[in-house]
């Protein structure tokens, strides 16, 4: 990965990490998360992020297990 690719990947991953937290807390719906992720992929054009399929992460309730 070169510097340009890294400079696109880092903010994408940080942004998506925040969005996943918001999703787990119920501040985003799965549909809103998917729309947001699509827009962030278009904006940042991440190298590694583009390798993952576009799907809403599974919300796991570890307290109920």
N, C-alpha and C positions, 0 to 999 in steps of 0.2 A: 504494500500500500504506500503510495507516495504522499507527500505533504498535502497536496490539493485534495486527494481523496480523504485523508484523515481530517482535514479541515471541514469537510462536508459531513463526515460520519459522526464526529464528536457531538455537534449540536443536535443532530437528528436523534442520536441515542439518548442524550440528556432530556430532550423534549418529550420523547416517547415514554421515558421512565416516569416523568411527572404525570403524563396523561394516563398511564397504567395505574398509578396511585389514585388519581381522581376517579378512574373507573371502579377500582376496588372499594372506594369510599362512597360510591353511588353518586358522585358529582357529575359523571358522564354516563350516558347510556351506551350500550354496546354499539348502537348505530352511530352515535356521535363520535365515539372513539374511532370507528372505521373511517368515517369521513375525515376526521382530523388526521389520522395516520396517512391517508391517501394524499391529503394536501401537503403534509410534511415531507412525504417521499418526493412529491413533485418539486417542492421548494429546495430541499437539500440534496436530492439525487444521491443518496448514500450507497456506498459500495456493498457493505455487508448487510445493511438493512434491506436492500433490494433482493437479497438472496432468500429472505424469509417470506413465506406466503402471507398474503394480506388477509389476516383473520383476527378476530377479536380474541385476546388472550382469555383463557379460562379463568374464572374467578373461583378460587378454592377457599372454602371455609374450614380452616384447620381446627377451629374451636369445636366444630360440630362432629369431628371425626373421632 
